[in-house]
């Protein structure tokens, strides 16, 4: 085999291995949503339940918009009530985000 072929194959193999390692090291969208909801003041149980339902129903762009709520809460210490969370979600002016979040909150409350 020519040396260029071996070098190309080795490069592709190394690149594929790097991508696999990077994907294992990255945090899943569900983990990020769960952490954001906990940062926003929800209990870990409620945040986990809601995150599981939300990541399947919202786009990555919509999930990123939700991150702004957690960053707003970091400046205020204490727990955020569900009413406060939904009020802030509604302020994002995305009906789908509000619908999915409120349905997840209702489902996970029981």
Residue, then its C-alpha position, 0 to 999 in steps of 0.5 A: x500500500x502507498x504511504x499516503x493511503x496508510x497515513x490517510x487511514x490513520x488520520x481518519x481513525x484518529x479523528x473518529x476516535x477523538x470524536x467518540x471520546x469527545x461525545x462521551x465526555x460531553x454533557x447530554x442535553x437532559x443533564x444540562x436541562x436538569x442542572x439548569x432547573x436545579x440552578x433555577x431552584x427546583x428540587x433535584x427530583x422535580x428537575x430530573x422528571x421535567x428534564x426527561x420530558x422536556x428534552x424530547x419535546x423542545x429543540x436545542x435552540x429552545x432548550x438554550x433559551x431556557x438557560x437564561x432563566x437559571x442564570x437569572x436565578x443565580x443572582x437571587x438566593x433561595x428556591x424558585x416556586x413553580x409559579x415563578x418559574x412558569x412566569x419566567x418561562x412565559x416571558x420568553x414569549x415562546x408558546x411551545x416552551x411554555x406548553x411543554x414546561x407547564x405540562x412537564x411540571x404538572x406531570x411531575x407534580x404527581 
